[in-house]
Amino acid sequence: MRDFDDAAKEKKSARIELPINPDKLSEERLSELEAEIKTCLKSGYLPCPAAWKIARKAGVTKIAVGEVCDRLGIRVTDCQIGFFKKVKTPYDDAGQENMSDEADRALRELSRDNRLTCASIFELAKRYKTKPITVSRQAGALGLKIRECQLGCF
């Protein structure tokens, strides 16, 4: 995997601007959050599901966890909706769940209104009783762009 060095940080900040300390945490709470993040690293990277658990356990927003990761130069991996793959593969529907026409229409509507975000993918998955990765793959198959990672990664 690649390092999240200064060049990578610059490239990301040109696309995404995360607020510094979005939850306005004290220095002590920030240190605790940093320590928790560091204990959850796998091979130097923080899996997305672990980041969500950290946010829930620490009582902070997911974006706060993402901002601390950025500051520490830690990359997030194992995105729950399929981002961050080093090797991109074309959409393959073999063995994939089929989504209802209603769910498909909801995806298209969100995309048309520029509201197709990581959070809305999870909301649709819950509403249609499927996995977020299934909704994300359907969006990919339809050529729709997902925006605004809840951790601030994209």
N, C-alpha and C positions, 0 to 999 in steps of 0.2 A: 504494500500500500504506500501511497505517497505521504510525504510529510506535509504538515500544515504550517509552512514556514511563512516568513514575511511576504514573499512574492504571492503565495496562495492567499494570504490575508488581504493583500492589496486588491487582487483580482476579485475576491468575494465582496469587499467593501465597495467596489465600483458598481456592483449589481444590487447589493443589499446593505442597508444601513441599520444596524441594531443599536438601540439606545443603550448607553452605558448604565449598568445597574438599574434595569427597568423596574425592579420591585423596591428600589431605594432601601436595600438591605444595609444593616450596620456592617462595619468592618469585621466584627466577630462572626456574624451570620454568613458573610461572604467567605470567610476563612473556613467555616464549617461546611459550606456548600462545595468549595474547592476540594476539601479533604474527602467528602463523600464521593464526588466525581472521580477523584484519583483512585479510590478504593474499588470502583466499579469498572475500571478500564480492563479491556481484554486485548492483549498484545499492543497496548498503547492507544487503543481507540475506544470510544464510548458507544456501545450499541444503542440505537434509538429507544428500544423498549426500556433499557436501563435508565436512560435519561428521563423518560416519563415517570418511572418509579421514583427516581430521586426527587423530581419536582413534587410529586404527590406526598412523599414521606417528609420532605423539608417544608411543605406548605408554601411553595413558591410557584410562579408561573413557569411553563415550559420554556418560554423565551428567555427567562432569567438563567436557566440551566444552559441554554444554547449560547448566551452571551458570555458566561463564564468559560465555557469550552473554547470559544473564540479567543478570549483573552489569554487562556493557558496554552493555546496552540494545539488543542485536541480536536481531532476529526471525529465526527459522528458517523457510525456505520450501521448496517443492517436496518435500513429504513423500512418501516412497516408498510409502506405503500410502494416499495420497489425502486427507490432512487439509490444513488451512490454505487451502482454496479460499475466495476472497472470495464468489463466487456459488455457492451450493449448488444442485445440480441433482438432480432425482429419479433414482433408479436406473433405468438403461436398459440392458437386456441385449443390445442390438443390437451385434453384432460382438465380444461378450465370449467368453472361453474358458469352457467348461463344466467344473465341478469334479465329481469322482466322488461317488457317494453316500457312500462311505467318508469322503472329505474333508469333506463336508457334515455328517456325523454327528460328526466330530472337532471341527468348529467349534462345533456346538451343545453338545457336552459341555464344551468349554472355557468357553463362555459360562455354562452352567448352574453351573459351579464357580467363577465369577468369575476365571477364569484366561485369558481372552481378552485378551492383551496384544500390544503391538507385537512383542515378541520371539517370542511364540507364533505370530503371523502369519507371521513369517519362517521359523520352524521348520516350520510346516505347508507353506509354499510349497516348501521344500527337500524335505520328505518326499514331497510329491505332484508334484514336478517341474513347478511352475508359478511364476508371478510373484507376489510379495507383494501387488501391487495387485489381482490376480485374487482372491486369498483375501479381501482387505479388501472388495472389491466384493461378494463373495458374502455376507460377514458383514453388510454394509449392506442387501443385498436381503432378508436374513432378519430384519432389524431388531435385530441384535446390537450391543452396545456394546463397542468396543475400548478398553482402558485402558492406562495406563503406557507412554507413549512412552519409548523408550530414551534420548532426549536430554532427557527431562523436560518436554516441551512440553505434554503432556496427560496 
